[in-house]
Amino acid sequence: MILAPAGADAGIEDQRGRFRQILCAVNADHGRDLPDARPCEEILWRLQGEPAGEPEPVHLGKPKLALRLVFVGGLASECVSDLVPLLPYAFRHVNELGYTIEELPVPGLASTGYNGQLIAKHLLAMKLKPGEQIVLIGYSKGAPDILDALATSPAAAERVAAVIAIAGAVNGSPLIETAPRQLLVTLRQIPVEGCRLGDGEAVESLQRDRRLRWIAEHRLPSHVRYYSMAAFAARDDVSLAMRFNYDRLSQIDPRNDGQLLYYDQLIPNSALLGYANADHWAVSMPINRVYPTLSQVFADHAAFPREVLLEALIRHVEEDLLRRHSRPPTPEPPAAPARAPGS
């Protein structure tokens, strides 16, 4: 697997150059004033083949579109939300910028199909203001949960403008395939307060063969724009608690985040925004801020500028949606002239 052929086969549109411009502009403007600050070049991997940016300036003012951002977390996220909520500081940051973002809790141990139905029902029940557009953000398993909702509920999909996957488990993970069967059974039986079981098939639904079969059998709505933000890290930058799984995945490819291979995080026919230089937890879980002492033991590389990343993702999608809305519609091809009888 190499970047260009893999991306081409999946219909990937490479927008890494422009996204880097936006992220670096955000970081230069106010990134140093936010926690876990680091230079722009250390936030994203710069890989061979990344296109150049664009001459247009980056807008850092008030939102230009009325976006309704809805976030869906990953495997067991609901189960640990009281201990380590996902992106709470980043949510607060983008809300202060004028964007509206909310979290849609789904059962932490339910399958993608089960959660997809719940997401679809939520989308259909949402009351939108005039001109408001829904943008769904899925972290880890939240990404395939969202894709299931859009592929199986056309009515719900009609209300969605875009989807952003952050380290999305789009193709599942080889780690699931090698997990002992008893471990999967045990996970479903652990009683955790506030952790809904649903159909209890969360882990099985992330098996790679199931995910790839689902992608082959389902067509995603073409009117929705899809964006992929993948992640991987060098071994020394992976938190201790995930290093064992990192080593296991590295037998296939060292470009992994401790949970997922880099190419398993891309939505087919999506815009590739980049590869975060972070492990799977660092892109979303502020363990280092919630438990600063404890994190040094098992999440020693959890520090990451999540506020900068989330703001850049939203600004990029907003800009891309505006650009596409401003384009004139593609003219219909002229009808073939009618043929005279007998000709």
C-alpha positions as CSV (number, residue, x, y, z in Angstrom):
1,M,0.0,0.0,0.0
2,I,1.3,3.4,-1.0
3,L,-0.4,6.8,-0.7
4,A,-1.1,7.7,-4.3
5,P,-2.5,4.5,-5.7
6,A,-4.5,3.8,-2.5
7,G,-6.0,7.3,-2.7
8,A,-6.7,7.1,-6.4
9,D,-8.4,3.8,-6.1
10,A,-10.7,5.1,-3.4
11,G,-11.6,8.3,-5.4
12,I,-9.8,10.5,-2.9
13,E,-9.6,14.2,-3.6
14,D,-6.4,15.6,-2.1
15,Q,-7.0,18.8,-0.2
16,R,-4.0,18.6,2.1
17,G,-2.3,21.7,0.8
18,R,-5.2,24.0,1.5
19,F,-6.0,22.4,4.8
20,R,-2.4,22.9,5.9
21,Q,-2.7,26.6,5.0
22,I,-5.9,27.0,7.1
23,L,-4.5,25.1,10.1
24,C,-1.2,27.0,10.1
25,A,-3.1,30.3,9.8
26,V,-5.3,29.4,12.8
27,N,-2.2,28.3,14.7
28,A,-0.2,31.4,13.9
29,D,-3.2,33.7,14.8
30,H,-4.0,32.3,18.3
31,G,-2.7,28.8,18.6
32,R,0.1,29.9,21.0
33,D,-2.6,31.1,23.4
34,L,-4.3,27.7,23.6
35,P,-3.2,24.6,25.6
36,D,-0.8,22.0,24.1
37,A,0.6,24.5,21.6
38,R,3.1,23.3,19.1
39,P,4.5,24.5,15.8
40,C,2.3,23.9,12.7
41,E,4.8,21.5,11.2
42,E,4.6,19.3,14.2
43,I,0.8,19.1,14.0
44,L,0.5,17.5,10.6
45,W,2.7,15.1,8.7
46,R,4.1,16.5,5.5
47,L,4.3,13.6,3.1
48,Q,5.6,13.3,-0.4
49,G,3.0,14.3,-3.0
50,E,1.2,16.8,-0.9
51,P,-0.1,19.5,-3.2
52,A,0.7,23.2,-2.8
53,G,-1.8,25.5,-1.2
54,E,-4.0,28.2,-2.8
55,P,-3.5,32.0,-3.1
56,E,-6.7,32.9,-1.3
57,P,-6.4,34.3,2.2
58,V,-7.7,32.3,5.1
59,H,-10.8,33.7,6.8
60,L,-10.5,33.7,10.5
61,G,-13.5,35.9,11.3
62,K,-17.1,35.1,12.2
63,P,-18.8,32.1,10.6
64,K,-19.9,32.7,7.0
65,L,-22.4,29.7,7.0
66,A,-25.0,28.7,9.5
67,L,-23.5,25.3,10.3
68,R,-25.0,22.9,12.8
69,L,-22.2,20.7,13.9
70,V,-23.1,17.3,15.4
71,F,-20.4,15.1,16.9
72,V,-20.5,11.3,17.3
73,G,-17.9,9.6,19.5
74,G,-16.3,6.2,19.1
75,L,-16.3,2.8,20.7
76,A,-17.3,2.9,24.4
77,S,-17.1,6.8,24.3
78,E,-20.4,6.9,26.2
79,C,-19.0,4.6,28.8
80,V,-16.1,6.8,29.7
81,S,-17.7,10.2,29.1
82,D,-17.9,11.0,32.8
83,L,-14.2,10.3,33.2
84,V,-12.7,11.6,30.0
85,P,-15.2,13.5,27.8
86,L,-14.2,13.8,24.1
87,L,-13.1,17.2,22.9
88,P,-14.8,19.3,25.6
89,Y,-12.3,22.2,25.5
90,A,-12.3,22.1,21.7
91,F,-16.1,22.3,21.7
92,R,-16.0,25.3,24.0
93,H,-13.5,27.0,21.7
94,V,-15.5,26.6,18.5
95,N,-18.7,27.7,20.3
96,E,-16.9,30.9,21.3
97,L,-16.0,31.5,17.7
98,G,-19.7,31.5,16.8
99,Y,-20.2,27.9,15.6
100,T,-22.9,25.7,17.0
101,I,-21.6,22.3,18.0
102,E,-23.3,19.5,20.0
103,E,-22.6,15.9,20.9
104,L,-25.0,13.1,19.9
105,P,-24.5,10.3,22.5
106,V,-25.0,6.8,21.1
107,P,-24.8,3.5,22.9
108,G,-21.1,2.7,23.5
109,L,-21.4,-1.0,22.9
110,A,-23.9,-1.1,20.0
111,S,-23.1,-1.9,16.4
112,T,-22.7,0.6,13.6
113,G,-26.1,-0.5,12.2
114,Y,-27.9,0.0,15.5
115,N,-26.3,3.4,16.1
116,G,-26.9,4.4,12.5
117,Q,-30.6,4.0,13.1
118,L,-30.5,6.2,16.2
119,I,-28.5,8.9,14.3
120,A,-30.9,8.9,11.5
121,K,-33.9,9.4,13.9
122,H,-32.0,12.2,15.6
123,L,-31.3,13.9,12.3
124,L,-35.0,13.7,11.2
125,A,-36.1,15.1,14.5
126,M,-33.7,18.1,14.5
127,K,-35.3,21.5,14.2
128,L,-33.2,23.7,12.0
129,K,-33.2,27.4,11.6
130,P,-33.6,28.9,8.1
131,G,-30.4,28.3,6.1
132,E,-28.9,26.1,8.7
133,Q,-26.8,23.1,7.4
134,I,-25.9,20.0,9.3
135,V,-22.3,18.9,9.4
136,L,-21.6,15.5,11.1
137,I,-18.3,14.9,12.8
138,G,-17.4,11.3,13.6
139,Y,-14.5,10.2,15.7
140,S,-13.2,6.6,15.4
141,K,-16.3,4.3,15.4
142,G,-18.5,7.4,15.2
143,A,-17.5,7.7,11.5
144,P,-19.0,4.4,10.3
145,D,-22.0,4.9,12.6
146,I,-22.6,8.1,10.7
147,L,-22.0,6.5,7.3
148,D,-24.5,3.8,8.1
149,A,-27.2,6.4,9.0
150,L,-26.7,8.2,5.7
151,A,-26.6,5.1,3.5
152,T,-29.7,3.5,5.0
153,S,-31.9,6.6,5.6
154,P,-32.2,8.8,2.5
155,A,-34.6,11.2,4.3
156,A,-32.0,11.8,7.1
157,A,-29.2,12.1,4.5
158,E,-31.1,14.9,2.7
159,R,-30.6,17.1,5.8
160,V,-26.8,16.7,5.9
161,A,-24.4,18.9,4.0
162,A,-21.1,17.3,5.0
163,V,-19.3,14.6,7.1
164,I,-15.9,14.9,8.8
165,A,-14.1,11.7,9.9
166,I,-11.4,12.2,12.6
167,A,-9.3,9.0,12.9
168,G,-12.4,7.3,11.6
169,A,-12.6,3.5,11.8
170,V,-14.0,3.4,8.3
171,N,-12.5,0.0,7.3
172,G,-12.4,-1.3,10.9
173,S,-9.2,-2.5,12.4
174,P,-7.0,-5.7,12.1
175,L,-6.8,-5.6,15.9
176,I,-10.4,-6.8,16.1
177,E,-9.6,-9.8,13.9
178,T,-6.9,-11.0,16.3
179,A,-8.8,-10.3,19.5
180,P,-9.6,-13.5,21.5
181,R,-13.2,-14.4,21.1
182,Q,-13.7,-14.6,24.9
183,L,-12.5,-11.0,25.1
184,L,-15.3,-9.8,22.9
185,V,-17.8,-11.7,25.0
186,T,-16.4,-10.3,28.2
187,L,-16.6,-6.7,27.0
188,R,-20.3,-7.0,26.4
189,Q,-20.8,-8.4,29.9
190,I,-19.0,-5.7,31.9
191,P,-21.6,-3.6,33.8
192,V,-20.7,0.1,33.4
193,E,-23.2,2.7,34.6
194,G,-24.3,5.0,31.8
195,C,-22.9,2.5,29.2
196,R,-25.8,1.4,27.0
197,L,-25.4,-2.1,25.5
198,G,-27.7,-1.6,22.4
199,D,-27.4,-4.8,20.4
200,G,-24.0,-5.4,22.0
201,E,-22.3,-5.9,18.6
202,A,-20.0,-2.8,18.6
203,V,-16.7,-4.8,18.5
204,E,-17.9,-7.3,15.9
205,S,-19.1,-4.5,13.6
206,L,-15.6,-3.1,13.5
207,Q,-14.2,-6.4,12.1
208,R,-12.4,-5.5,8.9
209,D,-14.2,-8.0,6.7
210,R,-17.5,-6.7,7.8
211,R,-16.6,-3.1,7.3
212,L,-15.2,-3.7,3.8
213,R,-18.2,-5.8,2.8
214,W,-20.5,-3.0,4.1
215,I,-18.7,-0.4,2.0
216,A,-18.9,-2.6,-1.1
217,E,-22.6,-3.1,-0.6
218,H,-23.7,0.4,0.2
219,R,-23.6,3.6,-1.8
220,L,-23.1,6.9,0.2
221,P,-25.4,9.8,-0.9
222,S,-23.5,11.8,-3.5
223,H,-24.9,15.2,-2.5
224,V,-23.1,15.0,0.9
225,R,-19.5,16.2,1.0
226,Y,-17.1,13.8,2.9
227,Y,-13.8,14.8,4.5
228,S,-11.2,12.5,6.1
229,M,-8.7,13.6,8.8
230,A,-6.5,10.6,9.5
231,A,-3.8,10.1,12.2
232,F,-0.6,8.2,12.8
233,A,2.5,8.6,14.9
234,A,6.0,7.4,15.3
235,R,6.4,4.7,18.0
236,D,8.1,7.1,20.4
237,D,5.1,9.5,20.1
238,V,2.5,6.8,20.9
239,S,1.2,6.7,24.5
240,L,2.4,3.8,26.6
241,A,-1.0,2.3,26.9
242,M,-1.3,1.9,23.1
243,R,2.2,0.9,22.3
244,F,1.5,-2.8,22.4
245,N,-1.3,-2.4,19.8
246,Y,0.9,0.0,17.8
247,D,3.6,-2.7,17.5
248,R,1.0,-5.3,16.4
249,L,-0.3,-3.0,13.7
250,S,3.3,-2.1,12.7
251,Q,3.7,-5.7,11.5
252,I,1.4,-4.6,8.7
253,D,2.3,-0.9,8.5
254,P,4.1,1.4,11.0
255,R,1.9,4.3,9.8
256,N,-0.8,3.7,12.4
257,D,-2.2,5.5,15.4
258,G,-2.2,2.6,17.9
259,Q,-5.7,1.5,16.9
260,L,-6.1,2.0,13.1
261,L,-3.9,1.8,10.0
262,Y,-3.6,5.2,8.2
263,Y,-5.4,4.0,5.0
264,D,-8.3,2.4,7.0
265,Q,-9.3,5.9,8.1
266,L,-10.3,7.3,4.7
267,I,-13.9,7.5,3.6
268,P,-14.2,6.5,-0.1
269,N,-14.6,9.4,-2.4
270,S,-13.8,11.9,0.3
271,A,-11.5,14.9,0.5
272,L,-8.3,14.0,2.3
273,L,-7.4,16.8,4.6
274,G,-4.2,15.4,6.1
275,Y,-2.6,13.1,8.6
276,A,-2.4,14.4,12.2
277,N,0.9,13.6,14.0
278,A,-0.8,12.0,16.9
279,D,-2.0,8.7,18.3
280,H,-5.7,7.6,18.4
281,W,-6.4,9.1,21.8
282,A,-4.5,12.3,21.4
283,V,-6.7,13.6,18.6
284,S,-9.8,13.6,20.8
285,M,-9.2,12.7,24.4
286,P,-7.8,15.4,26.7
287,I,-6.4,12.9,29.2
288,N,-3.4,15.1,29.9
289,R,-5.6,18.0,31.0
290,V,-8.2,16.0,33.0
291,Y,-5.6,13.7,34.8
292,P,-2.2,15.5,34.4
293,T,-0.4,13.2,36.8
294,L,-2.0,9.9,35.8
295,S,-1.6,10.6,32.1
296,Q,2.2,10.5,32.5
297,V,1.9,6.8,33.4
298,F,-0.3,5.5,30.6
299,A,-1.1,8.4,28.2
300,D,2.2,10.2,28.2
301,H,1.7,11.5,24.6
302,A,-1.9,12.7,25.0
303,A,-1.0,16.4,24.6
304,F,-2.2,17.7,21.2
305,P,-3.6,21.1,20.0
306,R,-7.2,19.8,19.6
307,E,-8.7,23.3,19.6
308,V,-6.6,24.3,16.6
309,L,-7.3,21.0,14.8
310,L,-11.1,21.2,15.2
311,E,-11.3,24.9,14.3
312,A,-9.2,24.3,11.2
313,L,-11.5,21.4,10.2
314,I,-14.6,23.4,10.5
315,R,-13.2,26.4,8.7
316,H,-11.9,24.3,5.9
317,V,-15.3,22.6,5.4
318,E,-17.1,25.9,5.6
319,E,-14.8,27.4,2.9
320,D,-15.2,24.3,0.7
321,L,-19.0,24.3,1.0
322,L,-19.1,28.1,0.2
323,R,-16.9,27.5,-2.9
324,R,-19.1,24.7,-4.2
325,H,-22.3,26.7,-3.6
326,S,-20.9,29.6,-5.6
327,R,-20.1,27.5,-8.6
328,P,-22.5,27.7,-11.5
329,P,-24.4,24.5,-12.0
330,T,-23.1,22.1,-14.6
331,P,-25.1,22.6,-17.8
332,E,-27.1,19.7,-19.0
333,P,-25.8,18.2,-22.3
334,P,-27.9,19.3,-25.3
335,A,-30.6,16.9,-26.3
336,A,-30.0,14.8,-29.5
337,P,-32.0,16.2,-32.5
338,A,-35.1,14.3,-33.4
339,R,-34.7,12.0,-36.3
340,A,-37.2,12.2,-39.2
341,P,-39.3,9.1,-39.8
342,G,-37.6,6.6,-42.0
343,S,-34.2,8.3,-41.7
